[in-house]
Each structure stands twice: as C-alpha cells, then as structure tokens.
Amino acid sequence: MRVGITYDLRNDYLAEGYSEEETAEFDQPDTIEAIESALRTLGHSTDRIGHARRLVERLAAGDRWDLVFNIAEGLRGFGREAQVPALLELYDIPFTFSDSLVLALTLHKGLTNHVARDLGIPTAGFAVAEREADLQAIGLPYPLFVKPVAEGTGKGITGASKVSSPQELATACRGIWQRFAQPALIETFLPGREVTVGILGTGPDAEAIGALEIILREGADAAAYSFRNKEFCEELVHYALVEDASLAEEAKTVALAAWRGLGCRDAGRVDLRADAAGTLRFLEVNPLAGLHPRHSDLPILASLCGISYTQLIGRIVRSASQRLNRRPPAG
C-alpha cells in the first residue's frame, strides 16, 4: 500500500515560537523515522504529509493515498485531534486510529467522563469549572485533583494539582484558565496505583495486550503522572507490567469496556487509577497514543509484552485494513 503519514512535528512549532509545554504532545523526528521505517519493513511505500495545513495543500493538489497513518494532534480547539480525520473522511481516504467523532469527544475529559459513567464504567467523582462561580457548586470531598479538561502528555499537571482546600482549588483552577484558556477538570483524588492498559484492535476484535503500572521514582512529582514526570520519564518513572493477576484482569476488563463503549479503533491506551478502597477508576482514554519507540507508554508496554515496534505498527495497519475490508461499497 501507499501509506501517507500525518503528524505534527515539535521542532516546527518550536521554531515558530511556541513553548516546550505547548508542543509537548507533538512528535520528534525520530518518531516519524521509526514509523516510516516500520511501514517500509512491512512492505509499504510511504509519503510524509505532515500537519493538517500540509494535508489541505496535498488534497487540493490531487494527492491521494491507500491509507493514511495519522498521528496528528492538531494545535487549537477541543476538536484539534479530529481535524485531520475530518478532512480524510471528507475525501473518503482511509486512515488509522479513531474517527473524528471519537477524537473530538475523548480530548474533552469532562464529556468523556459523562459518557463513561453512563456506560457503567467506574469513574472518580468529577466536575468541570469554567469560571469562579462554578467553584461554589463543587460538592466533592477533599482532597481533589485539578487539571486542564482537554490536554494530554501531563500538560498542566504538577505537584500542586492535588488540592486540599477551597483556596487551593481556586488557585489551581485560575492557573489553568489563564495558561490554557479552557475549563478545569476537578476530580476526587485517587490515592492508589496508576495503571495504563494497551489495546490493539477495534470493537469485538479489540484486545487488551497488557496492564502497565506507572511507578514514580524518588525525585518525581508526587501523586501525579505530571508533565515533568512524563518529559523525564527515563529518570523519574519505572514502568512494570502488573504482576497481580486479579488487578491486571480488572484493569483489562474496565479498559476494554471503555474502549469499545467509546468507539475507539486500532490502538491506544486507557488510563486507570485506584481509589482508597483499591477499586480501579477510569481516568481517560488515549485513542491517539504516542508512538516514540522508547519514550511513549504504548510502545514500552508492547515491548514488555513481547511485541516489537514493527509488529506494533503492523498490527495497527492490520486493524485498519480489516475495518476497510468490511466497509460497504460506495454508492
């Protein structure tokens, strides 16, 4: 197949004056090189497209692909991750990972929590605050945890995200409103173990390949898988497969229910954390998971489960291809 690759390159945005945190979700050149190398090893020809604006230019020029391997995060708005998929849907070009509806929904953690809760998936208590007046209606018990409602890679999460009073809550929310120009997600703090589950496949074919525990080392930001902890994960985080069979099974069951219920496709992660009683609660789903071969959680998890990077990329493409083969003919 001729496979196009859509992505946002971090260096491009840094050169335009954006900060390290603003570009945290964007990819490094070696991620694109690794994906391209894996695709070529699997027998595909590749074409680097780049971000959404480059895709618009290529589509207008008449370029088309058998499949687009999409990892573009987008820059602005709650629908930023959905922008490339929406364009590809418009032109009826197949692509990997979830569709525009799912990517728009799951970036907004407040809306995702509402849907997950309606699906019967255990979540922490939560509320979304857009302004000072919203804080008066927060009826959740302290301590609480505060983060941006629509960011990833730990953006906006620091050691001060755990709050223990109305004053600390107000300060944390104001910081998010000012820095990110978006609402704050306020959740009951979950003090237990943090686990991420890697999933490959779509719908009934989806498989939870393993449950990875996030263990913070000495010197890491406490109580949170923060932006700093993720940026310097090699020094601050220890990753280990969950050895407790019952906990691993619980994590996989909850993660698969969320993945299938939300309509996610091909590959990604579901993040969970245990409450004070040890019950795992849904944190978020990442249907556009990072794919740096050594730095991103999904490839780390896959490697610990005996799945090489090339095999991981191959299974993503295979899942997308299976979906394409089941599509009804046009017209």
C-alpha positions in Angstrom: 0.0 0.0 0.0 0.9 3.6 -0.4 0.7 5.0 3.1 0.7 8.7 3.9 1.8 9.8 7.3 0.2 12.8 9.0 1.8 14.3 12.1 2.7 17.5 14.0 6.5 17.9 14.3 7.5 19.5 17.6 10.6 21.3 16.1 8.4 23.1 13.5 6.3 24.7 16.2 9.2 25.5 18.5 10.8 27.3 15.6 7.5 29.4 15.3 8.0 30.5 19.0 5.7 28.0 20.8 6.9 26.8 24.2 8.1 23.3 25.3 4.9 22.7 27.1 2.7 24.0 24.3 4.4 21.5 21.9 4.6 18.6 24.4 2.2 16.4 22.5 3.9 16.9 19.2 6.4 14.4 17.7 10.1 14.3 17.5 11.8 13.5 14.1 12.9 10.0 15.3 9.2 9.0 16.0 8.3 9.7 12.3 11.5 8.0 11.2 10.6 4.9 13.3 7.1 4.7 12.0 8.2 5.1 8.4 10.9 2.5 8.8 8.5 0.0 10.3 6.0 0.6 7.5 8.6 0.1 4.9 9.9 -3.1 6.6 6.3 -4.3 6.4 6.3 -3.8 2.6 4.5 -0.4 2.3 5.7 2.7 0.4 5.5 5.8 2.5 4.8 9.5 1.9 5.3 12.1 4.7 2.5 14.6 4.6 2.8 16.5 7.9 0.2 18.5 9.7 -3.4 19.5 8.8 -2.4 22.5 6.7 0.0 20.4 4.7 -2.7 17.8 4.2 -5.1 20.5 2.9 -2.4 21.6 0.3 -1.8 18.0 -0.8 -5.5 17.2 -1.1 -6.1 20.4 -3.1 -3.2 19.3 -5.4 -5.0 16.0 -6.1 -2.8 13.7 -4.0 -4.4 10.5 -2.6 -3.2 7.5 -0.6 -4.4 3.9 0.0 -4.2 4.6 3.8 -3.0 7.5 6.0 -1.2 6.6 9.2 -2.5 9.5 11.3 -0.8 10.7 14.5 -1.5 14.4 14.0 -2.5 16.1 17.3 -3.6 19.5 16.0 -2.9 22.8 17.6 -6.1 24.7 18.5 -9.6 23.9 19.9 -11.3 21.0 21.5 -11.6 19.3 18.1 -7.9 19.7 17.2 -7.2 15.9 17.2 -10.3 15.5 14.9 -9.2 17.9 12.2 -7.1 15.5 10.1 -9.6 12.7 10.4 -12.4 15.0 9.4 -10.5 16.0 6.2 -9.7 12.4 5.4 -13.4 11.5 5.9 -14.5 14.3 3.6 -12.3 12.9 0.8 -13.1 9.2 1.7 -9.4 8.4 2.4 -8.9 5.6 4.9 -6.8 6.3 8.0 -5.6 4.6 11.1 -6.9 5.1 14.6 -10.2 6.6 15.7 -12.6 8.8 13.7 -13.3 12.5 14.1 -16.2 12.0 16.4 -14.3 9.9 18.9 -11.2 12.1 18.8 -13.3 15.2 19.4 -15.1 13.6 22.3 -12.2 11.9 24.1 -9.9 15.0 24.1 -12.5 16.6 26.4 -12.1 14.6 29.6 -15.3 16.1 31.2 -17.5 14.9 28.3 -15.7 11.6 28.2 -16.3 11.0 31.9 -20.1 11.7 31.4 -20.2 9.1 28.6 -18.1 6.6 30.5 -20.2 6.9 33.6 -23.4 6.4 31.5 -21.7 3.2 30.1 -21.4 1.9 33.7 -17.6 2.4 33.8 -16.4 3.4 37.2 -15.0 7.0 37.3 -13.9 9.3 40.0 -16.3 11.9 41.2 -15.8 14.9 38.9 -16.9 18.4 37.9 -15.9 20.9 35.2 -15.3 24.5 36.2 -15.2 27.3 33.6 -15.4 30.3 36.0 -15.2 31.4 39.6 -18.9 30.9 40.2 -18.7 27.2 39.2 -16.4 26.6 42.2 -19.2 27.4 44.6 -21.2 24.4 43.4 -18.3 21.9 43.8 -19.6 19.3 46.3 -16.8 16.8 46.1 -14.8 15.9 49.2 -11.2 17.0 49.6 -8.5 16.2 48.5 -9.2 17.0 44.9 -7.2 16.8 41.7 -7.2 19.6 39.1 -6.1 19.5 35.5 -7.0 21.0 32.1 -10.1 19.5 30.6 -8.6 18.9 27.2 -4.8 18.3 27.2 -2.6 15.3 27.2 1.0 14.3 28.0 0.5 15.6 31.5 0.2 19.3 30.4 -1.0 21.4 33.2 -0.4 18.7 35.8 2.2 19.5 38.5 2.9 18.6 42.1 0.3 21.4 43.0 -2.5 19.7 41.1 -3.6 17.9 44.3 -5.5 20.4 46.4 -6.9 20.2 49.9 -8.9 23.4 50.4 -11.2 25.8 48.6 -8.4 28.3 48.4 -6.0 25.8 46.8 -8.8 24.7 44.4 -9.4 28.3 43.3 -5.7 28.9 42.8 -5.3 25.8 40.7 -8.3 26.5 38.6 -7.3 30.1 37.9 -3.9 28.8 36.8 -5.5 26.5 34.2 -7.9 29.2 33.0 -5.1 31.6 32.5 -2.5 29.3 31.0 -4.7 27.1 28.8 -7.8 29.2 28.2 -10.0 26.2 28.9 -12.1 24.8 31.7 -10.6 22.8 34.6 -11.5 19.3 35.3 -11.9 18.7 39.1 -11.8 15.1 40.3 -11.9 13.3 43.6 -8.2 12.5 44.3 -7.4 8.8 43.7 -4.6 7.8 46.0 -4.0 4.3 44.7 -1.9 2.6 42.0 -1.9 4.0 38.5 -2.2 1.7 35.5 -2.3 2.1 31.8 -3.8 -0.6 29.6 -2.6 -1.0 26.0 -5.3 -2.0 23.5 -5.0 -3.2 19.9 -7.9 -3.6 17.6 -11.5 -2.4 17.2 -14.8 -3.4 18.6 -15.2 -7.1 19.3 -11.7 -7.7 17.8 -10.1 -5.3 20.4 -7.6 -7.0 22.7 -6.0 -5.7 25.9 -2.4 -6.7 25.4 -1.2 -5.8 29.0 -1.5 -3.6 32.0 1.4 -1.4 32.8 1.9 0.2 36.2 3.3 3.7 36.5 5.7 3.8 39.5 7.1 7.2 40.4 10.8 7.2 41.5 12.4 9.3 44.1 12.6 12.9 42.9 9.4 12.7 40.8 6.4 15.0 41.3 4.4 13.1 43.9 0.8 11.9 43.4 0.6 12.5 39.7 1.9 11.4 36.3 2.7 15.0 35.6 4.2 16.8 32.6 7.6 16.8 34.2 7.4 13.1 35.1 6.5 12.3 31.5 9.1 14.5 29.9 11.8 12.9 32.0 10.3 9.5 32.4 13.6 7.7 31.9 14.9 9.2 35.2 11.6 9.7 37.1 9.3 6.8 36.3 9.6 3.0 36.5 7.4 1.0 34.2 6.4 -2.6 35.1 3.8 -5.0 34.0 1.2 -5.5 36.7 2.1 -8.8 38.4 -1.1 -9.1 40.5 -3.2 -11.2 38.2 -6.6 -10.1 39.6 -5.6 -6.4 39.3 -4.4 -6.9 35.8 -7.6 -8.6 34.8 -9.7 -5.9 36.4 -7.7 -3.3 34.6 -8.1 -5.0 31.2 -11.9 -5.5 31.7 -12.5 -1.9 32.6 -10.2 -0.7 29.8 -11.9 -2.8 27.1 -15.3 -1.7 28.2 -14.3 1.9 27.9 -12.5 1.4 24.6 -15.4 -0.4 23.0 -18.1 1.8 24.5 -16.4 5.0 23.3 -15.9 3.5 19.8 -12.1 3.7 19.7 -10.2 2.0 16.9 -7.0 0.2 16.1 -4.7 1.0 19.0 -4.3 3.2 22.1 -4.4 3.3 25.9 -6.8 3.5 28.7 -5.5 5.1 32.0 -6.9 4.0 35.3 -6.1 4.7 39.0 -7.2 3.0 42.2 -9.3 4.8 44.8 -8.8 4.4 48.6 -10.6 1.1 48.5 -8.4 -0.3 45.7 -11.1 -0.1 43.0 -9.7 1.0 39.7 -11.4 4.1 38.3 -11.3 5.4 34.7 -9.1 8.4 34.2 -9.0 8.9 30.5 -8.7 7.1 27.1 -5.9 8.0 24.7 -7.1 6.9 21.2 -4.1 8.7 19.6 -1.3 7.4 21.8 2.3 8.5 21.5 4.4 6.2 19.3 8.0 7.1 20.2 9.7 3.7 20.2 11.5 4.2 23.6 9.7 7.2 25.3 5.9 6.5 24.8 3.8 4.3 27.1 2.2 2.1 24.4 5.5 1.0 22.7 7.0 0.5 26.1 4.1 -1.7 27.2 4.1 -3.6 23.9 7.8 -4.3 24.2 7.3 -5.7 27.7 4.6 -7.9 26.3 6.9 -9.3 23.6 5.6 -7.2 20.7 8.3 -5.4 18.8 7.9 -1.9 17.4 7.5 -3.1 13.9 4.9 -5.7 15.0 3.0 -3.0 16.8 2.9 -0.8 13.7 1.9 -3.8 11.7 -1.0 -4.7 14.0 -2.3 -1.1 13.8 -2.2 -1.2 10.0 -3.8 -4.7 10.0 -6.6 -3.5 12.2 -7.3 -0.5 10.0 -7.2 -2.8 6.9 -9.7 -5.2 8.4 -12.1 -2.3 9.0 -11.7 -1.2 5.4 -12.4 -4.6 4.1 -15.7 -4.6 6.0 -16.9 -1.3 4.6 -20.0 -1.4 2.3 -19.2 -0.4 -1.2 -19.6 3.3 -2.1 -23.0 4.2 -3.6 
